[in-house]
Each structure stands twice: as structure tokens, then as C-alpha cells.
């Protein structure tokens, strides 16, 4: 007899995988071996971050429905985005060495 997971369980696991992929790409680029670092890789990391974090705020000025529902959610968004962007800016000099 085969054991089945609850109906929503597969969707939840798939959603978690999709949400973690940009973070894996960002971390992989951030911790590249020095011989593979280039300005292009840094820009790819920055664009990946923008694609992941921008939807938190991009629609807020235009539609109230797209804003964070309460201040706690906005703080959670900031707690996720600020460390990643700071890390990207801190490692920039290692990718633009001439």
C-alpha cells in the first residue's frame, strides 16, 4: 500500500524549492573561487537580487493592495533584503579587480 502525502504538501514543497533558488544562485556567485570572479558575475548577482526582492516594493506606490499588509510584514521584507544587498555591495570590490 502506497502512502500519500496531503494534497497541499507537494505544492508547499515545490514553492519552497522555487523560493530558495535565487538564494542559491546569489550565494554561489558570492562565494565563487577568485579565478571565476568577473564584473559580469557581480551584475548577474545584482540582477538576481533585484528580481527576487523588488516585487516586495515595486507595486506599492501604484496600488495599495500590493503593499505589505502590516508593518510586521514590511519589517520582514527589509530583514530579508538588506543583508543580501549589503553583502552584494561589500563583495563588489572582489569582482572588479583590475
NORVEN-V76351 format. One line per field, one symbol per residue. burial: # if it has 24 or more other ideal C-beta (glycine too) atoms within 12 Angstrom, else .. A space follows every 50 residues. Layout:
BEGIN
burial = ???
END
This chain:
BEGIN
burial = .....................##..#..##......#...##.###.##. .##..#....................#..##..##..#..#..##...
END
